[in-house]
Amino acid sequence: MDIIFSPDRIGVNQLNALQEDAVRHEKSEQDVVLLAPTGSGKTLAYALLIKNFLQNTEHTQVLVIVPTRELAQQIETNFKALFPTLFCTSVHGGTASAIEKRKLTEHPTVVVGTPGRIFYHLENGSLSRASLHTLVLDEYDKSLELGFKEQIEEIHYFLPGNIRKILVSATELKSIPSFLKIDESLELNYLHQKTLIPKLQISELSVEPEYKIEALIHLLQKYQVDKTLVFCNHRDAVERVHLFLEKEDVEHDIFHGKMDQIERELALFKFSNGSTRILIATDLASRGLDVSDISLIIHYQLPVNYEAFTHRNGRTARVDKLGSVILLMSKDEKKPDYLRSIRKEKIDEKEYNPQSIPRAAYCTLRLNLGKQQKIRKIDIVGYFLSFKEQINKEELGQILIKEKESFVAVPKHSAEAIIKRTQNSKIKRKKVKVTYA
């Protein structure tokens, strides 16, 4: 079977300057340092650098290391779309290692994973390394920042000595560790390419410290966009904002590293499918968040450095779209040097009305059947469209299928009727229970 490569399956019909440069070097066996802004299509760029070296054999050939499970899942999804005839999988915390071991016995062509879990499978012999020819270190700067350097060095010890390396980052690399043994490399640096730099409208709102959380409400009132991402520096701050918005009955969701994996996945799924308009998150959401059409980024707390600022803002203004970024600052906070001159935001403190913040048009329903019951998306689509009085094909939203459960987005106004209609029903002769997620 031929290897099929399909950029159109991830929505790319025309390559950008970075990706065209990758095509020009697609036959090169050199190590590569690939630098480009967040949202500029780096995954497709290094897929182009890899594709000519892939063989349609049952051997693991490419290893992609990333700092977070969300990014691992996103890249797995993109590679499955780009290479529909190849087997690609991800390994990371939050998934049973026994399940991953079973998948690895099938020798996936591409394995994407976090450092700890990849090292675990290499050390236990469940990840075959004999045919590995390419190592990709994606978001390499973040991996070093999170303290994964030692784990990556241990992983490198297991790999073939002649393995090709591709280092990927959205910020300049300060240095390349000596253990990687990269003496000469091809550098594709598009960090300052104007056509790839996100189109951002940046402004700041400066308020008294005790009024900061109320000011967030004002901004959510003023900017009634479909998707707003609010960044905090720590999960405690996320929880404080969450409790305040909950008290004011503002519909939202949260995302941080101490949540269970399914809670995190569900929060992102709801934000992506239109069931949640506002997501309060830590910097965990600044990498690997695969959600389109985020119109507004609010920095509720100042990012720790310029790199964090860049990655947060990279969640908006993707694919040539304009994005808005607001720094919500206390008057006692010092503005970073890289933001010396930006537009001033204004609000009317008298117009405080949390009830004016719109709610989502969709909601997410949970089904108690998943992959273990051999449920596929086509089964769920057919099941819901059988209730013609409650929902039609155009209204049915995104579907997510997990091991033991599935989730689907439906119009909020139809949800109660759908749940009532699905009582005592079956999918593939299996009794299904539908509830709010």
DOVEX-746959 format. One record per residue (C-alpha): residue number from 1; residue in three letters; x, y, z. Coordinates in steps of 0.25 Angstrom, whole numbers, plus 5000, padded with zeros to 4 digits. Each point is the difference from the previous one (the first is absolute). Layout:
! residues N
roba,marvex,east,north,up
NUM,ALA,X,Y,Z
...
//
This chain:
! residues 437
roba,marvex,east,north,up
1,MET,5000,5000,5000
2,ASP,5005,5014,4996
3,ILE,5003,5010,5011
4,ILE,4989,5011,4998
5,PHE,5003,5014,5005
6,SER,4988,5010,5001
7,PRO,5003,5014,5005
8,ASP,4985,5003,4996
9,ARG,4995,4991,5011
10,ILE,5005,5010,5010
11,GLY,4995,5012,4993
12,VAL,5012,5004,4992
13,ASN,4998,5002,4985
14,GLN,5012,5009,4998
15,LEU,5014,4999,5006
16,ASN,5005,5013,5007
17,ALA,5015,5004,4999
18,LEU,5005,4991,5012
19,GLN,4993,4988,4994
20,GLU,5005,5003,4986
21,ASP,5014,5001,5006
22,ALA,4998,4987,5006
23,VAL,4997,4994,4987
24,ARG,5013,5005,4994
25,HIS,5007,4992,5010
26,GLU,4991,4988,5001
27,LYS,5011,4991,4995
28,SER,5011,5005,5009
29,GLU,5005,4991,5011
30,GLN,5006,5011,5008
31,ASP,4995,5003,5014
32,VAL,4991,5012,5000
33,VAL,4997,5011,5009
34,LEU,4986,5006,4997
35,LEU,4996,5013,5006
36,ALA,4986,5007,4997
37,PRO,4989,5007,5008
38,THR,4989,4992,5006
39,GLY,4989,4997,4991
40,SER,5009,5001,4987
41,GLY,4998,4985,4996
42,LYS,5013,4994,5006
43,THR,4994,4986,5001
44,LEU,4997,5000,4985
45,ALA,5014,5005,4998
46,TYR,5007,4989,5007
47,ALA,4991,4990,4994
48,LEU,5005,5005,4987
49,LEU,5014,4998,5005
50,ILE,4997,4985,5004
51,LYS,4990,4995,4989
52,ASN,5011,4996,4990
53,PHE,5007,4991,5010
54,LEU,4988,4992,5004
55,GLN,4998,4986,4996
56,ASN,4986,4993,5000
57,THR,5006,4988,5009
58,GLU,4996,4996,5014
59,HIS,5011,5007,5007
60,THR,5001,5012,5009
61,GLN,5008,5010,4992
62,VAL,4997,5014,5006
63,LEU,5000,5004,5015
64,VAL,4994,5014,5003
65,ILE,5002,5005,5014
66,VAL,4991,5011,5006
67,PRO,4999,5007,5014
68,THR,4985,4998,5002
69,ARG,4989,4989,4998
70,GLU,4991,5010,4993
71,LEU,5011,5003,4989
72,ALA,5002,4985,4999
73,GLN,4986,4997,4997
74,GLN,4999,5012,4990
75,ILE,5012,4995,4992
76,GLU,4995,4986,5000
77,THR,4987,5005,4994
78,ASN,5007,5009,4989
79,PHE,5010,4988,4996
80,LYS,4988,4991,4999
81,ALA,4993,5010,4991
82,LEU,5013,5003,4992
83,PHE,5004,4985,4998
84,PRO,4986,4992,5000
85,THR,5007,4987,4995
86,LEU,5010,5000,5012
87,PHE,4998,4996,5014
88,CYS,5003,5012,5010
89,THR,4998,5000,5015
90,SER,5003,5008,5013
91,VAL,5005,4996,5013
92,HIS,4999,5009,5013
93,GLY,4996,5000,5014
94,GLY,4985,4999,5003
95,THR,4999,4987,4991
96,ALA,5002,4986,5005
97,SER,5014,4995,4996
98,ALA,4994,4986,4997
99,ILE,4991,5006,4989
100,GLU,5012,5008,4994
101,LYS,5009,4987,5000
102,ARG,4989,4993,4992
103,LYS,5000,5011,4990
104,LEU,5015,5000,4999
105,THR,5001,4985,4997
106,GLU,4993,5004,4987
107,HIS,5013,5008,4997
108,PRO,4994,5014,4996
109,THR,5007,5007,4990
110,VAL,5000,5013,5009
111,VAL,5000,5001,5015
112,VAL,4997,5013,5007
113,GLY,5002,5001,5015
114,THR,5004,5008,5012
115,PRO,5014,4997,5005
116,GLY,4997,4992,5012
117,ARG,4991,4990,4993
118,ILE,5009,4999,4988
119,PHE,5012,4996,5010
120,TYR,4991,4990,5007
121,HIS,4996,4993,4987
122,LEU,5015,5000,4995
123,GLU,5005,4995,5014
124,ASN,4990,4989,5000
125,GLY,5002,4996,4985
126,SER,4986,5003,4996
127,LEU,5004,5010,4990
128,SER,5009,4995,4989
129,ARG,5012,5008,4996
130,ALA,5007,4992,4990
131,SER,4994,5007,4988
132,LEU,4999,5014,5006
133,HIS,5006,5010,4990
134,THR,4994,5013,5005
135,LEU,4999,5007,5013
136,VAL,4991,5013,5001
137,LEU,5001,5008,5012
138,ASP,4988,5009,4999
139,GLU,4998,5012,5009
140,TYR,5014,4997,5004
141,ASP,5002,5014,5008
142,LYS,4988,4996,5008
143,SER,5005,4986,5003
144,LEU,5013,5006,5006
145,GLU,4992,5011,5007
146,LEU,4992,4989,5007
147,GLY,5013,4992,5004
148,PHE,4999,4989,4990
149,LYS,5014,5001,4996
150,GLU,5005,4988,5008
151,GLN,4989,4991,4995
152,ILE,5003,5004,4986
153,GLU,5014,4997,5002
154,GLU,4997,4986,5005
155,ILE,4990,4998,4988
156,HIS,5012,5004,4991
157,TYR,5009,4989,5006
158,PHE,4990,4989,4995
159,LEU,4999,5005,4986
160,PRO,5009,4996,4988
161,GLY,5012,5008,4999
162,ASN,4997,5005,4986
163,ILE,4986,5005,5002
164,ARG,4996,5013,4994
165,LYS,4995,5011,5009
166,ILE,4990,5011,4997
167,LEU,4999,5011,5011
168,VAL,4988,5008,5000
169,SER,4997,5013,5007
170,ALA,4992,5013,5000
171,THR,5011,5008,5007
172,GLU,5015,5001,4997
173,LEU,5008,4988,5006
174,LYS,5010,5005,5010
175,SER,5009,4988,4998
176,ILE,4999,4985,4996
177,PRO,5005,4990,5010
178,SER,5012,4993,4997
179,PHE,4994,4986,5002
180,LEU,4992,5002,4987
181,LYS,5013,5000,4992
182,ILE,4996,5010,4990
183,ASP,5012,5007,4994
184,GLU,4994,5005,4987
185,SER,4985,5002,4998
186,LEU,4991,5006,4989
187,GLU,4993,5012,5007
188,LEU,4986,5004,4995
189,ASN,4998,5013,5007
190,TYR,4986,5007,4998
191,LEU,4998,5007,5013
192,HIS,5001,5014,4994
193,GLN,4993,4996,4987
194,LYS,4989,5011,4999
195,THR,4991,4991,4993
196,LEU,5000,4990,5011
197,ILE,5000,5009,5012
198,PRO,4986,5000,5006
199,LYS,4991,5012,4997
200,LEU,4997,5005,5014
201,GLN,4993,5012,5006
202,ILE,5007,5002,5014
203,SER,4994,5009,5011
204,GLU,5001,5002,5015
205,LEU,4990,5003,5011
206,SER,5006,5005,5013
207,VAL,4991,5000,5012
208,GLU,5001,5001,5015
209,PRO,5005,4986,5006
210,GLU,4987,4998,5007
211,TYR,4991,5002,4988
212,LYS,5008,4991,4991
213,ILE,4990,4988,5000
214,GLU,4988,5009,4997
215,ALA,5008,5006,4989
216,LEU,5001,4986,4994
217,ILE,4984,5000,4999
218,HIS,5000,5014,4993
219,LEU,5010,4994,4990
220,LEU,4991,4988,4998
221,GLN,4988,5009,4998
222,LYS,5007,5009,4990
223,TYR,5006,4989,4992
224,GLN,4988,4991,4997
225,VAL,5008,4991,4991
226,ASP,4998,4985,4998
227,LYS,5013,4995,5007
228,THR,5008,5007,5010
229,LEU,5012,4994,5007
230,VAL,5004,5006,5014
231,PHE,5014,4997,5004
232,CYS,5004,4999,5015
233,ASN,5014,4997,5005
234,HIS,4996,4989,5010
235,ARG,4989,4990,5002
236,ASP,4996,5007,5013
237,ALA,4997,5013,4993
238,VAL,4992,4992,4990
239,GLU,4992,4994,5011
240,ARG,4998,5014,5006
241,VAL,4995,5006,4987
242,HIS,4991,4988,4998
243,LEU,4994,5002,5014
244,PHE,4997,5014,4997
245,LEU,4994,4998,4986
246,GLU,4992,4988,5006
247,LYS,4994,5010,5010
248,GLU,4997,5010,4990
249,ASP,4993,4989,4991
250,VAL,5010,5002,4988
251,GLU,5000,4987,4992
252,HIS,5015,4996,4998
253,ASP,5009,4988,5002
254,ILE,5014,4998,5006
255,PHE,5013,4993,4996
256,HIS,5013,4997,5008
257,GLY,5010,4989,5003
258,LYS,4993,4995,5013
259,MET,4987,4996,4993
260,ASP,4998,4985,4996
261,GLN,5003,4997,4985
262,ILE,4986,4998,4996
263,GLU,4996,5013,5007
264,ARG,5011,5007,4992
265,GLU,4996,4994,4987
266,LEU,4985,5002,5002
267,ALA,5003,5015,5004
268,LEU,5008,5002,4987
269,PHE,4989,4992,4992
270,LYS,4989,5009,5005
271,PHE,5008,5012,4997
272,SER,5003,4995,4986
273,ASN,4985,4996,4997
274,GLY,4993,5013,5005
275,SER,4995,4994,5013
276,THR,5009,5010,5007
277,ARG,5003,5014,4996
278,ILE,5010,5004,5011
279,LEU,5012,4991,5005
280,ILE,5008,5004,5012
281,ALA,5014,4993,4999
282,THR,5014,5000,5004
283,ASP,5012,5000,4990
284,LEU,4997,4985,4998
285,ALA,4990,5005,4990
286,SER,5010,5008,4992
287,ARG,5007,4988,4994
288,GLY,4992,4989,4992
289,LEU,4986,5007,5001
290,ASP,4994,4996,4987
291,VAL,4988,5009,5000
292,SER,4997,5009,4988
293,ASP,4993,5014,5000
294,ILE,5005,5005,5014
295,SER,4997,5014,4998
296,LEU,5005,5006,5013
297,ILE,5011,4997,5010
298,ILE,5000,5007,5014
299,HIS,5012,4999,5008
300,TYR,4994,5001,5014
301,GLN,5014,4999,5006
302,LEU,5012,5005,4993
303,PRO,5008,4989,4993
304,VAL,5013,4996,5006
305,ASN,5008,5004,4988
306,TYR,5000,5003,4985
307,GLU,5000,4986,4996
308,ALA,4988,4997,5008
309,PHE,4993,5012,4995
310,THR,5003,4996,4985
311,HIS,4994,4986,5003
312,ARG,4988,5005,5007
313,ASN,4997,5009,4988
314,GLY,5002,4989,4990
315,ARG,4987,4994,5004
316,THR,4993,5011,4992
317,ALA,5002,5007,4986
318,ARG,5003,4987,4994
319,VAL,5000,4997,4985
320,ASP,5000,5015,4996
321,LYS,4989,5004,5009
322,LEU,5000,5012,5009
323,GLY,5000,4998,5015
324,SER,4999,5009,5012
325,VAL,5009,5000,5013
326,ILE,4997,5007,5013
327,LEU,5009,5001,5012
328,LEU,4992,5002,5012
329,MET,5009,5007,5010
330,SER,5000,5005,5014
331,LYS,5005,5014,5001
332,ASP,5011,4995,5009
333,GLU,5005,4991,4990
334,LYS,5012,5003,4991
335,LYS,4998,4999,4985
336,PRO,5011,4991,4993
337,ASP,5010,5007,4992
338,TYR,4995,4993,4987
339,LEU,4987,5007,5002
340,ARG,5004,5015,5001
341,SER,4989,5006,4991
342,ILE,4987,4993,4998
343,ARG,4986,5005,4998
344,LYS,4992,5003,5013
345,GLU,4987,4993,5003
346,LYS,4988,5007,5006
347,ILE,4988,4996,5008
348,ASP,4989,5006,5007
349,GLU,5000,4995,5014
350,LYS,4985,5004,5002
351,GLU,4996,4990,4989
352,TYR,5002,4987,5008
353,ASN,4991,4990,4995
354,PRO,5005,4985,5000
355,GLN,4986,4996,4995
356,SER,5003,5007,4987
357,ILE,5011,4990,4997
358,PRO,4994,4990,4990
359,ARG,4999,4985,5002
360,ALA,5004,4989,4990
361,ALA,4991,4996,4990
362,TYR,5004,4985,5001
363,CYS,5002,4990,5011
364,THR,5007,4987,5001
365,LEU,4993,4987,5003
366,ARG,5007,4987,5005
367,LEU,4997,4986,4995
368,ASN,5004,4988,5008
369,LEU,5006,4993,4988
370,GLY,5014,5001,4994
371,LYS,5011,4993,4992
372,GLN,4999,4988,5009
373,GLN,4986,4998,4995
374,LYS,5005,5002,4986
375,ILE,4992,5013,4998
376,ARG,5004,5009,4989
377,LYS,4997,5014,4996
378,ILE,4990,4995,4989
379,ASP,4993,4992,5010
380,ILE,4997,5012,5009
381,VAL,4997,5009,4988
382,GLY,4989,4990,4995
383,TYR,4995,4998,5014
384,PHE,4997,5015,5003
385,LEU,4995,5003,4986
386,SER,4989,4989,5002
387,PHE,4994,5010,5009
388,LYS,4996,5009,4989
389,GLU,4990,5008,5008
390,GLN,5011,5004,5010
391,ILE,5012,5003,4991
392,ASN,5005,5000,4986
393,LYS,5013,4997,4993
394,GLU,5004,5015,5000
395,GLU,4998,5002,5015
396,LEU,5008,4988,5004
397,GLY,5014,5004,5006
398,GLN,5013,4994,5002
399,ILE,5002,4986,5005
400,LEU,5010,4994,5010
401,ILE,5002,4985,5002
402,LYS,5008,4995,5012
403,GLU,5002,4986,5005
404,LYS,4987,4999,5008
405,GLU,4992,5012,4997
406,SER,4997,5010,4989
407,PHE,4996,5014,4999
408,VAL,4992,5008,4990
409,ALA,4997,5015,4999
410,VAL,4985,5004,4997
411,PRO,4992,5013,5000
412,LYS,4997,5003,5014
413,HIS,4985,5003,4997
414,SER,4999,4985,4995
415,ALA,5008,4993,5011
416,GLU,4988,4997,5010
417,ALA,4991,4994,4989
418,ILE,5012,4992,4995
419,ILE,5003,4994,5013
420,LYS,4986,4997,5003
421,ARG,4998,4994,4986
422,THR,5013,4991,5001
423,GLN,4994,4993,5013
424,ASN,5000,4984,4998
425,SER,5007,5001,4987
426,LYS,5012,4993,4994
427,ILE,5012,5001,4991
428,LYS,5005,4988,4993
429,ARG,4991,4992,5009
430,LYS,5006,5006,5013
431,LYS,4992,5008,5009
432,VAL,5004,5014,5001
433,LYS,4998,5011,5010
434,VAL,5001,5014,4996
435,THR,5003,5011,5011
436,TYR,5006,5014,5001
437,ALA,5015,5000,5000
//
